[in-house]
Amino acid sequence: QVQLVESGGGLVQAGGSLRLSCAVSGSIFRRNAMGWFRQAPGKQRELVAYIFSSGNTNYADSVKGRFTVSRDNAKSTMYLQMNSLKPEDTAVYYCNADVTFWGVPRGSWGQGTQVTVSS
């Protein structure tokens, strides 16, 4: 069974940076597209970014130019570098181990990591 563990969240001031990590156990990592999602209080979970096994990436419009998703297949880990953070980026961030071509999650979820951006 695939397990995911997110880390790297925290409290940061607006304009600051954080780097999230998603460590994946299981053999699917190398061949699957994987993604980052977030859920703010009272809102639905939304796509942030996803990355194909080829390294190609896609981003939500709200984070383009500020966030970068990457993966290290040797370490079975996906990352999300978040720069120029805004208060509206505050949410619990989750990774998903199996994302479709269109960014729809269909795999296992991690436990999430809280990101709080103060103004």
Backbone as JSON Lines, residues from 0, in Angstrom:
{"i":0,"aa":"Q","n":[0.84,-1.18,0.0],"ca":[0.0,0.0,0.0],"c":[0.88,1.24,0.0]}
{"i":1,"aa":"V","n":[0.49,2.21,-0.8],"ca":[1.27,3.44,-0.91],"c":[1.01,4.32,0.32]}
{"i":2,"aa":"Q","n":[2.08,4.85,0.86],"ca":[1.97,5.8,1.97],"c":[2.73,7.07,1.61]}
{"i":3,"aa":"L","n":[2.17,8.19,2.01],"ca":[2.78,9.49,1.75],"c":[2.91,10.26,3.05]}
{"i":4,"aa":"V","n":[4.02,10.96,3.19],"ca":[4.25,11.77,4.38],"c":[4.7,13.15,3.93]}
{"i":5,"aa":"E","n":[3.86,14.15,4.23],"ca":[4.21,15.53,3.91],"c":[4.95,16.16,5.08]}
{"i":6,"aa":"S","n":[5.82,17.11,4.77],"ca":[6.53,17.86,5.8],"c":[6.93,19.21,5.22]}
{"i":7,"aa":"G","n":[7.36,20.11,6.11],"ca":[7.88,21.39,5.67],"c":[6.97,22.58,5.87]}
{"i":8,"aa":"G","n":[5.76,22.33,6.34],"ca":[4.86,23.45,6.58],"c":[5.28,24.27,7.78]}
{"i":9,"aa":"G","n":[4.58,25.39,7.98],"ca":[4.89,26.23,9.12],"c":[4.26,27.59,8.98]}
{"i":10,"aa":"L","n":[4.7,28.49,9.85],"ca":[4.21,29.86,9.86],"c":[5.27,30.76,9.24]}
{"i":11,"aa":"V","n":[4.85,31.59,8.29],"ca":[5.78,32.47,7.59],"c":[5.08,33.79,7.3]}
{"i":12,"aa":"Q","n":[5.84,34.85,7.23],"ca":[5.27,36.15,6.9],"c":[5.04,36.26,5.39]}
{"i":13,"aa":"A","n":[4.12,37.11,5.03],"ca":[3.87,37.35,3.61],"c":[5.17,37.76,2.91]}
{"i":14,"aa":"G","n":[5.37,37.19,1.73],"ca":[6.59,37.44,0.99],"c":[7.68,36.41,1.25]}
{"i":15,"aa":"G","n":[7.48,35.6,2.25],"ca":[8.47,34.59,2.6],"c":[8.35,33.33,1.76]}
{"i":16,"aa":"S","n":[9.15,32.33,2.12],"ca":[9.23,31.08,1.36],"c":[9.16,29.88,2.27]}
{"i":17,"aa":"L","n":[8.67,28.8,1.72],"ca":[8.68,27.5,2.37],"c":[8.91,26.43,1.32]}
{"i":18,"aa":"R","n":[9.45,25.31,1.74],"ca":[9.61,24.17,0.85],"c":[8.95,22.95,1.48]}
{"i":19,"aa":"L","n":[7.95,22.45,0.81],"ca":[7.27,21.26,1.27],"c":[7.87,20.01,0.62]}
{"i":20,"aa":"S","n":[7.82,18.91,1.36],"ca":[8.29,17.63,0.85],"c":[7.19,16.6,1.0]}
{"i":21,"aa":"C","n":[7.17,15.65,0.08],"ca":[6.23,14.53,0.14],"c":[7.02,13.26,-0.14]}
{"i":22,"aa":"A","n":[7.24,12.49,0.9],"ca":[7.98,11.24,0.77],"c":[6.98,10.11,0.5]}
{"i":23,"aa":"V","n":[7.28,9.31,-0.5],"ca":[6.36,8.27,-0.96],"c":[6.98,6.9,-0.79]}
{"i":24,"aa":"S","n":[6.25,6.0,-0.21],"ca":[6.67,4.6,-0.17],"c":[5.85,3.82,-1.17]}
{"i":25,"aa":"G","n":[6.45,2.82,-1.78],"ca":[5.73,2.06,-2.79],"c":[6.35,2.26,-4.16]}
{"i":26,"aa":"S","n":[6.07,1.35,-5.06],"ca":[6.76,1.34,-6.34],"c":[6.12,2.21,-7.4]}
{"i":27,"aa":"I","n":[5.02,2.88,-7.08],"ca":[4.33,3.64,-8.12],"c":[4.97,4.97,-8.42]}
{"i":28,"aa":"F","n":[5.86,5.4,-7.55],"ca":[6.34,6.78,-7.63],"c":[6.88,7.11,-9.0]}
{"i":29,"aa":"R","n":[7.71,6.26,-9.54],"ca":[8.41,6.6,-10.77],"c":[7.5,6.77,-11.97]}
{"i":30,"aa":"R","n":[6.4,6.06,-12.03],"ca":[5.61,6.09,-13.24],"c":[4.37,6.98,-13.14]}
{"i":31,"aa":"N","n":[4.03,7.45,-11.96],"ca":[2.81,8.22,-11.8],"c":[3.06,9.72,-11.85]}
{"i":32,"aa":"A","n":[2.04,10.42,-12.34],"ca":[2.0,11.85,-12.1],"c":[1.57,12.05,-10.65]}
{"i":33,"aa":"M","n":[2.15,13.04,-10.01],"ca":[1.83,13.32,-8.61],"c":[1.51,14.79,-8.46]}
{"i":34,"aa":"G","n":[0.75,15.09,-7.43],"ca":[0.33,16.47,-7.3],"c":[0.24,16.98,-5.88]}
{"i":35,"aa":"W","n":[0.24,18.28,-5.78],"ca":[0.0,19.0,-4.53],"c":[-1.38,19.66,-4.6]}
{"i":36,"aa":"F","n":[-2.09,19.55,-3.49],"ca":[-3.4,20.15,-3.36],"c":[-3.43,20.9,-2.03]}
{"i":37,"aa":"R","n":[-4.41,21.77,-1.88],"ca":[-4.53,22.48,-0.61],"c":[-5.99,22.7,-0.28]}
{"i":38,"aa":"Q","n":[-6.24,22.82,1.02],"ca":[-7.59,23.06,1.49],"c":[-7.57,24.1,2.59]}
{"i":39,"aa":"A","n":[-8.2,25.23,2.31],"ca":[-8.32,26.29,3.3],"c":[-9.6,26.07,4.11]}
{"i":40,"aa":"P","n":[-9.67,26.63,5.3],"ca":[-10.87,26.47,6.12],"c":[-12.13,26.9,5.39]}
{"i":41,"aa":"G","n":[-13.13,26.04,5.38],"ca":[-14.4,26.36,4.75],"c":[-14.42,26.26,3.25]}
{"i":42,"aa":"K","n":[-13.31,25.8,2.66],"ca":[-13.24,25.71,1.21],"c":[-12.96,24.29,0.78]}
{"i":43,"aa":"Q","n":[-13.23,24.02,-0.5],"ca":[-12.94,22.71,-1.04],"c":[-11.45,22.55,-1.32]}
{"i":44,"aa":"R","n":[-11.01,21.32,-1.34],"ca":[-9.62,21.04,-1.68],"c":[-9.41,21.39,-3.16]}
{"i":45,"aa":"E","n":[-8.3,22.05,-3.44],"ca":[-8.03,22.51,-4.8],"c":[-6.63,22.11,-5.23]}
{"i":46,"aa":"L","n":[-6.5,21.99,-6.55],"ca":[-5.21,21.66,-7.14],"c":[-4.26,22.85,-7.02]}
{"i":47,"aa":"V","n":[-3.02,22.55,-6.67],"ca":[-1.98,23.58,-6.65],"c":[-1.01,23.38,-7.82]}
{"i":48,"aa":"A","n":[-0.48,22.16,-7.93],"ca":[0.49,21.86,-8.99],"c":[0.62,20.35,-9.11]}
{"i":49,"aa":"Y","n":[1.01,19.9,-10.32],"ca":[1.3,18.49,-10.46],"c":[2.43,18.29,-11.46]}
{"i":50,"aa":"I","n":[3.05,17.12,-11.34],"ca":[4.24,16.83,-12.13],"c":[4.16,15.41,-12.66]}
{"i":51,"aa":"F","n":[4.43,15.28,-13.96],"ca":[4.43,13.97,-14.6],"c":[5.76,13.27,-14.35]}
{"i":52,"aa":"S","n":[5.78,11.98,-14.64],"ca":[7.02,11.22,-14.48],"c":[8.11,11.77,-15.4]}
{"i":53,"aa":"S","n":[7.71,12.41,-16.48],"ca":[8.67,13.02,-17.42],"c":[9.31,14.28,-16.87]}
{"i":54,"aa":"G","n":[8.67,14.84,-15.84],"ca":[9.15,16.11,-15.3],"c":[8.32,17.31,-15.74]}
{"i":55,"aa":"N","n":[7.42,17.11,-16.7],"ca":[6.54,18.19,-17.11],"c":[5.61,18.57,-15.96]}
{"i":56,"aa":"T","n":[5.28,19.84,-15.89],"ca":[4.52,20.35,-14.76],"c":[3.33,21.19,-15.2]}
{"i":57,"aa":"N","n":[2.36,21.32,-14.31],"ca":[1.23,22.2,-14.49],"c":[0.91,22.87,-13.17]}
{"i":58,"aa":"Y","n":[0.43,24.11,-13.24],"ca":[0.17,24.89,-12.03],"c":[-1.2,25.55,-12.09]}
{"i":59,"aa":"A","n":[-1.78,25.73,-10.92],"ca":[-2.96,26.58,-10.82],"c":[-2.54,28.01,-11.13]}
{"i":60,"aa":"D","n":[-3.45,28.76,-11.73],"ca":[-3.13,30.14,-12.09],"c":[-2.7,30.96,-10.88]}
{"i":61,"aa":"S","n":[-3.28,30.66,-9.73],"ca":[-3.01,31.46,-8.53],"c":[-1.59,31.32,-8.02]}
{"i":62,"aa":"V","n":[-0.87,30.29,-8.44],"ca":[0.48,30.08,-7.93],"c":[1.56,30.15,-9.02]}
{"i":63,"aa":"K","n":[1.14,30.3,-10.25],"ca":[2.12,30.36,-11.35],"c":[3.12,31.47,-11.11]}
{"i":64,"aa":"G","n":[4.37,31.16,-11.33],"ca":[5.43,32.14,-11.15],"c":[5.93,32.25,-9.73]}
{"i":65,"aa":"R","n":[5.21,31.65,-8.79],"ca":[5.62,31.71,-7.37],"c":[6.0,30.34,-6.82]}
{"i":66,"aa":"F","n":[5.3,29.3,-7.25],"ca":[5.54,27.95,-6.76],"c":[6.22,27.11,-7.83]}
{"i":67,"aa":"T","n":[7.04,26.17,-7.38],"ca":[7.7,25.24,-8.28],"c":[7.59,23.83,-7.72]}
{"i":68,"aa":"V","n":[7.04,22.92,-8.52],"ca":[6.95,21.52,-8.11],"c":[8.08,20.75,-8.77]}
{"i":69,"aa":"S","n":[8.66,19.83,-8.03],"ca":[9.75,19.0,-8.56],"c":[9.68,17.62,-7.92]}
{"i":70,"aa":"R","n":[10.45,16.7,-8.47],"ca":[10.47,15.36,-7.92],"c":[11.87,14.79,-8.03]}
{"i":71,"aa":"D","n":[12.22,13.96,-7.07],"ca":[13.49,13.24,-7.07],"c":[13.14,11.76,-7.05]}
{"i":72,"aa":"N","n":[13.21,11.14,-8.21],"ca":[12.8,9.74,-8.29],"c":[13.7,8.83,-7.46]}
{"i":73,"aa":"A","n":[14.96,9.18,-7.34],"ca":[15.88,8.35,-6.56],"c":[15.5,8.34,-5.08]}
{"i":74,"aa":"K","n":[14.92,9.44,-4.63],"ca":[14.52,9.55,-3.23],"c":[13.03,9.32,-3.04]}
{"i":75,"aa":"S","n":[12.3,9.06,-4.13],"ca":[10.85,8.89,-4.06],"c":[10.2,10.04,-3.31]}
{"i":76,"aa":"T","n":[10.6,11.23,-3.66],"ca":[10.12,12.42,-2.95],"c":[9.73,13.5,-3.96]}
{"i":77,"aa":"M","n":[8.63,14.15,-3.65],"ca":[8.17,15.29,-4.43],"c":[8.28,16.54,-3.57]}
{"i":78,"aa":"Y","n":[8.56,17.66,-4.2],"ca":[8.75,18.9,-3.46],"c":[7.82,19.99,-4.01]}
{"i":79,"aa":"L","n":[7.58,20.98,-3.17],"ca":[6.88,22.18,-3.6],"c":[7.61,23.37,-3.0]}
{"i":80,"aa":"Q","n":[8.34,24.09,-3.83],"ca":[9.0,25.32,-3.4],"c":[8.02,26.46,-3.55]}
{"i":81,"aa":"M","n":[7.73,27.13,-2.46],"ca":[6.74,28.2,-2.44],"c":[7.43,29.51,-2.09]}
{"i":82,"aa":"N","n":[7.44,30.43,-3.02],"ca":[8.04,31.75,-2.83],"c":[6.97,32.83,-2.9]}
{"i":83,"aa":"S","n":[7.32,34.0,-2.42],"ca":[6.4,35.15,-2.45],"c":[5.03,34.77,-1.89]}
{"i":84,"aa":"L","n":[5.05,34.13,-0.76],"ca":[3.8,33.63,-0.18],"c":[2.87,34.76,0.2]}
{"i":85,"aa":"K","n":[1.58,34.48,0.05],"ca":[0.53,35.44,0.37],"c":[-0.38,34.87,1.45]}
{"i":86,"aa":"P","n":[-1.08,35.72,2.18],"ca":[-2.01,35.2,3.19],"c":[-3.04,34.23,2.6]}
{"i":87,"aa":"E","n":[-3.43,34.44,1.36],"ca":[-4.41,33.54,0.74],"c":[-3.84,32.16,0.41]}
{"i":88,"aa":"D","n":[-2.53,31.98,0.59],"ca":[-1.94,30.66,0.43],"c":[-2.1,29.8,1.68]}
{"i":89,"aa":"T","n":[-2.6,30.4,2.75],"ca":[-2.8,29.67,4.0],"c":[-3.78,28.52,3.8]}
{"i":90,"aa":"A","n":[-3.34,27.31,4.14],"ca":[-4.15,26.11,3.93],"c":[-3.38,24.91,4.47]}
{"i":91,"aa":"V","n":[-4.08,23.78,4.52],"ca":[-3.4,22.51,4.71],"c":[-3.05,21.98,3.32]}
{"i":92,"aa":"Y","n":[-1.79,21.65,3.14],"ca":[-1.3,21.18,1.85],"c":[-1.16,19.66,1.89]}
{"i":93,"aa":"Y","n":[-1.69,19.02,0.85],"ca":[-1.67,17.57,0.74],"c":[-0.99,17.16,-0.56]}
{"i":94,"aa":"C","n":[-0.35,16.01,-0.53],"ca":[0.15,15.45,-1.78],"c":[-0.67,14.21,-2.13]}
{"i":95,"aa":"N","n":[-0.72,13.94,-3.41],"ca":[-1.45,12.79,-3.92],"c":[-0.55,12.0,-4.85]}
{"i":96,"aa":"A","n":[-0.62,10.69,-4.71],"ca":[0.35,9.83,-5.38],"c":[-0.04,9.45,-6.81]}
{"i":97,"aa":"D","n":[-1.24,9.79,-7.23],"ca":[-1.68,9.38,-8.56],"c":[-2.65,10.43,-9.09]}
{"i":98,"aa":"V","n":[-2.19,11.21,-10.03],"ca":[-2.97,12.31,-10.58],"c":[-3.15,12.08,-12.08]}
{"i":99,"aa":"T","n":[-4.33,12.33,-12.58],"ca":[-4.58,12.12,-14.0],"c":[-3.92,13.22,-14.84]}
{"i":100,"aa":"F","n":[-3.98,13.06,-16.14],"ca":[-3.42,14.03,-17.07],"c":[-4.01,15.43,-16.82]}
{"i":101,"aa":"W","n":[-5.27,15.44,-16.37],"ca":[-5.95,16.72,-16.16],"c":[-5.85,17.23,-14.72]}
{"i":102,"aa":"G","n":[-5.06,16.53,-13.92],"ca":[-4.86,17.01,-12.56],"c":[-5.89,16.55,-11.55]}
{"i":103,"aa":"V","n":[-6.65,15.52,-11.9],"ca":[-7.65,14.99,-10.98],"c":[-6.98,13.95,-10.07]}
{"i":104,"aa":"P","n":[-7.11,14.1,-8.77],"ca":[-6.47,13.13,-7.87],"c":[-7.25,11.83,-7.79]}
{"i":105,"aa":"R","n":[-6.54,10.71,-7.79],"ca":[-7.21,9.41,-7.7],"c":[-6.42,8.43,-6.85]}
{"i":106,"aa":"G","n":[-5.39,8.89,-6.21],"ca":[-4.54,8.01,-5.42],"c":[-4.62,8.32,-3.93]}
{"i":107,"aa":"S","n":[-3.65,7.8,-3.23],"ca":[-3.6,7.97,-1.78],"c":[-3.26,9.4,-1.4]}
{"i":108,"aa":"W","n":[-3.73,9.79,-0.22],"ca":[-3.42,11.11,0.33],"c":[-2.47,10.98,1.5]}
{"i":109,"aa":"G","n":[-1.64,12.01,1.67],"ca":[-0.88,12.1,2.9],"c":[-1.73,12.73,3.98]}
{"i":110,"aa":"Q","n":[-1.1,12.97,5.13],"ca":[-1.84,13.51,6.27],"c":[-1.98,15.02,6.2]}
{"i":111,"aa":"G","n":[-1.21,15.65,5.33],"ca":[-1.27,17.09,5.17],"c":[-0.27,17.81,6.06]}
{"i":112,"aa":"T","n":[0.09,19.0,5.63],"ca":[0.98,19.86,6.42],"c":[0.43,21.28,6.35]}
{"i":113,"aa":"Q","n":[0.36,21.92,7.51],"ca":[-0.26,23.24,7.61],"c":[0.72,24.33,7.17]}
{"i":114,"aa":"V","n":[0.25,25.2,6.3],"ca":[1.0,26.39,5.91],"c":[0.17,27.6,6.31]}
{"i":115,"aa":"T","n":[0.77,28.48,7.1],"ca":[0.09,29.68,7.54],"c":[0.94,30.89,7.16]}
{"i":116,"aa":"V","n":[0.34,31.8,6.42],"ca":[1.05,32.99,5.96],"c":[0.41,34.2,6.63]}
{"i":117,"aa":"S","n":[1.2,34.91,7.42],"ca":[0.68,36.07,8.13],"c":[0.91,37.33,7.32]}
{"i":118,"aa":"S","n":[0.01,38.29,7.47],"ca":[0.12,39.54,6.7],"c":[0.95,40.57,7.44]}
